[in-house]
Amino acid sequence: MVESSKHIEVHLGRQGRLVIPAALRRLLGFEEGDTLVARPEEGRLILEKQEAIKQRLKARFSQLPKQRSLADELIAERREEGKREVGA
């Protein structure tokens, strides 16, 4: 994605509708039919393509050994936590 210091105004319309101007869509690589994920972050609205999120997560966890299962580790942690709560 190309970063730009140019500010593009976006106006909030009726019923909270937001139109992303064509120049900004082109800059961000957003195309008709793309599914965007919206999330608040420190008072800002972040819009991302689902594919960009998937790529970022794959990159983040690509260094994990193939035999390591984060799901199994989480389940084990939750079970231990449950045992502690029952024993408390």
N, C-alpha and C positions, 0 to 999 in steps of 0.2 A: 504494500500500500504506500502511496506517495503522501508525504506529509506536506501541508501547506500552511503558511502563516496567514494567509488570506482568511478573513472572517466572512462567513456567509450567514445572513440572518434567516431564521426560520420562524414562522409565526404559527402560533397555536390557534386553530380554528374552532368552530362550533363542536361541541361534544368532545373536546380534547383532541381533535384530529390534527395530525401533523403531516405536512407535505414536505418531503425532502427535495430540494431543488435539483434539477437535472445536473448542474455542474458539480454539486456535492455527491450525487449518486455516482457520477462518472469517476470522481476522485477516489471514492471509497470502493468502487467496483461493485456497487449494488445494482442488481438487474431485476426487471420485472419477474415476479414469481419467487424471488429469494425469500427464505424464511429468516427473519431477524429475531434475535433474542434481546429483550430489553431488561436492563437492571439498573437500579439506583446505585450510585457510588459517590460518597462524599458530596452529596448535594447536586450531582450531575446525573444525566441520563445517558447510559451507555447502550448503544445499539451495535450488535455484532451479528455477522452471518453465523449460522450454526456450524458451517464447515470450518470457519476460522477458529471457533471454540474447540472443535474436535482436533484440529491440527495442533493447537496450543497444548491441549491435554496430552496428546500422543507424544509430543516433544518433551513435555515435563516428565513423563513416566518411561521414556524410551531407555533410560539407563538402568532400569530395574532388571534384575536377572529374570529370565523367563520362568524359572521354577518358583519364584516368589509370588504369593497370592495376597494382595492387599485385602481382598474380601475375606479370606480365611483369617488373616491377622485381626481384622476388625471384629469378626465373629468371636474369636478367642478373647479379645479385650472385653467385649460386651458380656460374655459369659463370666469372666473373672469379676467384672463389676457387679453383676447380678449376685454372684456368690457372696461378695463383700456386703452387699446391701441386705441380704437375707441373714447373714451372720452378725450384723451390727445391732 
